[in-house]
């Protein structure tokens, strides 16, 4: 008779517990308050401080794919949503071909959500945001931006082959100085470095925010401490705190994936910790029974 022993517990039962812990918050829209992330709060304050100005845009790089969607896509959603609410025109761009679907789907999703929340308000493609799509060339493309005197001429067309000079968002937009904020979101190795090195001139560097996956947080802190970054989203936790700040400011906002996924992860972690503790207690009891049997 096994008694309290978990030694013979089928591992598939544990997997089932984890699946339930992860999916239940998503299915039931249940959330708990995330941990405070100071670096994410800094980025929120930076975006909040921006004012819509003619000829000024935010440049947001989606350098991620489906493999880091849970972290990077949620970061992209909260930052782009905040920029849209602030009416800061957004240029979306990527060095990574697998990011192409997100460049299209995320702003469209946010447009629908915001227009449902605020009837009468509208967000238009070509005016409030533009999708430059995936651009091959990696660091070579990034190096061309500081040298450009016209971003519309440098990139020529959007992801749908529309000439950029025909879009309202580029009215008054010139070179790097027209970019007030750079946001770079990635889980790839080496991509972030190209922005740090090349997205600046000798006398100008835009405010710089970064969203990274959990495994690269220690590396990103180096740039935050040096002042090269003005804000940082640390994995899903950073996105969840940013989401919480948005909800505090906009009470009618619906719960997003960031806060729900973060809740699911928290519950799953507590479940695993509980199983580890229970397993160790069970092992101690088994050893005590063996000693008594002798």
C-alpha positions as CSV (number, residue, x, y, z in Angstrom):
1,X,0.0,0.0,0.0
2,X,1.5,3.3,-1.1
3,X,0.0,5.5,1.6
4,X,1.4,9.1,1.3
5,X,4.2,8.0,-1.0
6,X,4.3,9.8,-4.3
7,X,7.1,7.6,-5.7
8,X,4.7,5.7,-8.0
9,X,2.7,8.8,-9.1
10,X,2.3,8.8,-12.9
11,X,4.1,11.8,-14.3
12,X,1.2,12.3,-16.7
13,X,-0.9,13.3,-13.7
14,X,1.6,16.0,-12.8
15,X,1.5,17.3,-16.4
16,X,-2.3,17.4,-16.2
17,X,-2.1,19.5,-13.1
18,X,0.3,21.9,-14.8
19,X,-1.9,22.2,-17.9
20,X,-4.9,23.0,-15.7
21,X,-3.0,25.6,-13.7
22,X,-1.8,27.3,-16.9
23,X,-5.1,27.2,-18.8
24,X,-7.6,28.0,-16.0
25,X,-6.7,31.7,-15.7
26,X,-6.9,32.1,-19.5
27,X,-10.2,30.4,-19.8
28,X,-11.8,32.1,-16.9
29,X,-10.1,35.5,-17.2
30,X,-8.9,35.2,-13.7
31,X,-5.9,37.3,-12.7
32,X,-3.9,38.2,-9.6
33,X,-1.8,41.4,-9.1
34,X,1.6,41.0,-10.6
35,X,4.9,41.7,-8.9
36,X,6.1,45.3,-9.2
37,X,8.8,45.7,-11.8
38,X,10.6,49.0,-11.5
39,X,12.2,48.8,-15.0
40,X,8.8,48.2,-16.6
41,X,7.5,51.1,-14.6
42,X,10.3,53.3,-16.0
43,X,9.3,52.5,-19.6
44,X,5.7,53.2,-18.8
45,X,6.6,56.6,-17.5
46,X,8.7,57.3,-20.6
47,X,5.8,56.5,-22.9
48,X,3.5,58.5,-20.7
49,X,5.7,61.5,-20.9
50,X,5.7,61.6,-24.7
51,X,3.5,64.2,-26.4
52,X,2.0,63.9,-29.9
53,X,4.1,66.2,-32.1
54,X,4.0,66.8,-35.8
55,X,6.9,65.0,-37.5
56,X,7.6,62.8,-34.5
57,X,7.1,59.0,-34.3
58,X,7.9,55.9,-32.2
59,X,9.9,53.2,-33.9
60,X,9.0,49.7,-32.6
61,X,10.9,46.7,-33.7
62,X,9.2,43.3,-33.5
63,X,12.3,41.0,-33.7
64,X,10.6,37.9,-32.4
65,X,8.7,34.9,-33.7
66,X,6.3,32.2,-32.4
67,X,9.0,30.6,-30.2
68,X,8.9,33.6,-27.8
69,X,5.3,34.8,-28.4
70,X,4.2,34.3,-24.8
71,X,6.8,37.0,-23.6
72,X,7.6,39.2,-26.6
73,X,4.1,39.4,-28.1
74,X,2.5,40.4,-24.8
75,X,5.3,43.0,-24.4
76,X,4.5,44.3,-27.9
77,X,0.8,44.5,-27.2
78,X,1.1,46.6,-24.0
79,X,3.6,49.0,-25.4
80,X,1.8,49.5,-28.8
81,X,-1.5,49.9,-26.9
82,X,0.0,52.6,-24.7
83,X,1.4,54.4,-27.7
84,X,-1.9,54.2,-29.5
85,X,-3.7,55.6,-26.5
86,X,-1.2,58.5,-26.4
87,X,-1.8,59.0,-30.1
88,X,1.9,58.7,-30.8
89,X,2.4,57.6,-34.4
90,X,4.1,54.2,-34.7
91,X,6.5,52.7,-37.3
92,X,6.5,48.9,-37.0
93,X,9.6,47.1,-38.3
94,X,11.4,43.8,-38.0
95,X,14.7,42.1,-38.9
96,X,13.2,38.7,-38.3
97,X,11.0,37.1,-41.0
98,X,8.9,35.1,-38.5
99,X,7.7,38.3,-37.0
100,X,5.7,39.3,-40.1
101,X,2.3,37.9,-38.9
102,X,2.6,39.8,-35.6
103,X,3.4,43.1,-37.3
104,X,0.0,42.8,-39.0
105,X,-2.2,41.1,-36.3
106,X,-1.2,43.0,-33.1
107,X,-2.0,46.6,-34.2
108,X,-5.3,45.4,-35.8
109,X,-6.2,43.5,-32.6
110,X,-5.5,46.6,-30.5
111,X,-7.4,48.9,-32.9
112,X,-10.5,46.7,-32.5
113,X,-10.2,46.6,-28.7
114,X,-9.6,50.3,-28.3
115,X,-12.5,51.2,-30.6
116,X,-14.9,48.9,-28.7
117,X,-13.7,50.5,-25.4
118,X,-14.0,54.1,-26.7
119,X,-16.9,54.4,-29.1
120,X,-16.4,57.3,-31.5
121,X,-12.6,57.1,-31.3
122,X,-10.8,55.6,-34.4
123,X,-7.3,54.5,-35.2
124,X,-6.3,54.4,-38.9
125,X,-3.5,52.5,-40.7
126,X,-1.2,55.0,-42.4
127,X,-2.0,57.7,-39.9
128,X,-1.6,56.1,-36.5
129,X,0.7,53.3,-37.5
130,X,2.5,51.9,-40.4
131,X,3.9,48.4,-41.0
132,X,7.3,48.4,-42.8
133,X,7.3,44.6,-42.6
134,X,10.3,42.3,-42.5
135,X,13.5,43.9,-43.9
136,X,16.4,41.7,-44.8
137,X,19.9,43.0,-44.2
138,X,20.0,42.9,-40.4
139,X,22.5,45.5,-39.0
140,X,23.0,47.0,-42.4
141,X,19.4,48.3,-42.4
142,X,19.9,49.7,-38.8
143,X,23.1,51.5,-39.8
144,X,21.2,53.2,-42.7
145,X,18.7,54.9,-40.4
146,X,21.0,57.4,-38.7
147,X,22.4,58.3,-42.1
148,X,19.0,58.9,-43.6
149,X,17.6,62.4,-44.1
150,X,14.2,60.9,-45.0
151,X,12.8,57.7,-43.5
152,X,10.1,57.5,-46.2
153,X,12.8,57.6,-48.9
154,X,15.0,55.1,-47.1
155,X,12.3,52.4,-46.7
156,X,10.4,53.5,-49.8
157,X,7.3,51.3,-49.4
158,X,5.3,49.6,-46.6
159,X,4.6,45.9,-46.2
160,X,1.7,46.2,-48.7
161,X,4.0,48.0,-51.3
162,X,2.3,51.4,-50.7
163,X,4.7,54.3,-51.2
164,X,5.5,55.7,-47.8
165,X,5.4,59.3,-49.0
166,X,1.7,58.8,-49.7
167,X,0.9,58.0,-46.0
168,X,-0.1,60.7,-43.6
169,X,2.1,59.3,-40.8
170,X,5.3,60.4,-42.7
171,X,4.2,64.0,-43.1
172,X,7.0,66.0,-41.6
173,X,9.1,62.9,-40.7
174,X,12.7,63.2,-41.7
175,X,15.6,61.3,-40.3
176,X,16.6,59.8,-37.0
177,X,15.7,63.0,-35.1
178,X,12.1,62.4,-36.0
179,X,12.2,59.2,-33.9
180,X,11.5,60.2,-30.3
181,X,11.3,56.7,-29.0
182,X,12.8,53.3,-30.0
183,X,11.3,50.1,-28.6
184,X,13.0,46.8,-29.5
185,X,11.5,43.5,-28.5
186,X,13.4,40.2,-29.1
187,X,14.4,36.8,-27.8
188,X,17.1,36.4,-30.4
189,X,20.8,36.6,-29.8
190,X,22.7,39.5,-31.2
191,X,19.8,41.5,-32.6
192,X,19.4,43.9,-29.7
193,X,23.2,44.7,-29.9
194,X,22.8,46.2,-33.4
195,X,20.3,48.8,-32.1
196,X,22.6,49.7,-29.2
197,X,25.6,50.2,-31.5
198,X,24.0,51.8,-34.6
199,X,20.7,53.5,-33.8
200,X,22.2,56.8,-32.9
201,X,24.4,59.7,-34.2
202,X,27.2,61.6,-32.5
203,X,24.8,64.1,-31.1
204,X,21.4,62.4,-31.0
205,X,20.0,59.1,-29.6
206,X,16.2,58.5,-29.1
207,X,14.8,57.3,-25.9
208,X,15.4,53.5,-25.9
209,X,13.1,50.8,-24.4
210,X,13.7,47.1,-24.7
211,X,11.7,43.9,-24.1
212,X,13.6,40.7,-23.5
213,X,12.9,37.1,-22.6
214,X,13.5,36.0,-19.1
215,X,16.7,34.2,-19.8
216,X,18.4,37.4,-21.1
217,X,17.3,39.8,-18.3
218,X,20.8,39.8,-16.6
219,X,22.4,41.0,-19.9
220,X,19.8,43.7,-20.4
221,X,20.4,45.1,-16.9
222,X,23.9,46.2,-18.0
223,X,22.4,48.6,-20.5
224,X,19.8,49.8,-18.1
225,X,22.3,50.6,-15.5
226,X,24.6,52.4,-18.0
227,X,21.7,54.6,-19.1
228,X,21.6,53.3,-22.7
229,X,18.2,51.9,-21.9
230,X,15.5,54.2,-20.4
231,X,13.2,51.3,-19.6
232,X,13.0,47.5,-19.7
233,X,10.3,44.9,-19.9
234,X,11.6,41.8,-18.2
235,X,9.9,38.8,-19.8
236,X,6.2,38.2,-19.1
237,X,6.5,39.7,-15.6
238,X,7.5,43.1,-17.1
239,X,4.6,42.9,-19.5
240,X,2.2,42.0,-16.8
241,X,3.3,45.0,-14.6
242,X,3.0,47.3,-17.6
243,X,-0.5,45.9,-18.2
244,X,-1.4,46.6,-14.6
245,X,-0.3,50.2,-14.9
246,X,-2.4,50.6,-18.0
247,X,-5.4,49.2,-16.2
248,X,-4.9,51.6,-13.3
249,X,-4.9,54.5,-15.7
250,X,-7.7,53.2,-17.9
251,X,-10.2,51.3,-15.7
252,X,-12.4,50.3,-18.6
253,X,-9.6,48.4,-20.2
254,X,-10.2,44.7,-20.7
255,X,-7.7,42.1,-19.2
256,X,-5.1,41.2,-21.8
257,X,-2.9,38.2,-22.4
258,X,0.0,39.6,-20.4
259,X,-1.8,39.6,-17.0
260,X,-3.6,36.3,-17.6
261,X,-0.5,34.4,-18.8
262,X,1.5,35.8,-15.9
263,X,-1.2,34.6,-13.5
264,X,-1.2,31.1,-15.0
265,X,2.6,30.9,-14.6
266,X,2.4,32.0,-11.0
267,X,-0.2,29.4,-10.2
268,X,1.8,26.7,-12.0
269,X,4.9,27.7,-10.1
270,X,3.1,27.4,-6.8
271,X,1.7,24.0,-7.8
272,X,5.2,22.7,-8.6
273,X,6.6,24.1,-5.3
274,X,3.8,22.4,-3.5
275,X,4.4,19.1,-5.2
276,X,8.1,19.3,-4.5
277,X,7.4,20.0,-0.8
278,X,4.9,17.2,-0.7
279,X,7.3,14.8,-2.4
280,X,10.0,15.5,0.1
281,X,7.7,15.0,3.0
282,X,6.6,11.7,1.5
283,X,10.2,10.7,1.0
284,X,11.0,11.4,4.7
285,X,8.0,9.5,5.9
286,X,9.0,6.5,3.7
287,X,12.5,6.5,5.1
288,X,11.2,6.7,8.7
289,X,8.9,3.7,8.0
290,X,11.9,1.8,6.7
291,X,13.9,2.5,9.8
292,X,11.1,1.4,12.1
293,X,10.6,-1.8,10.1
294,X,14.2,-2.7,10.8
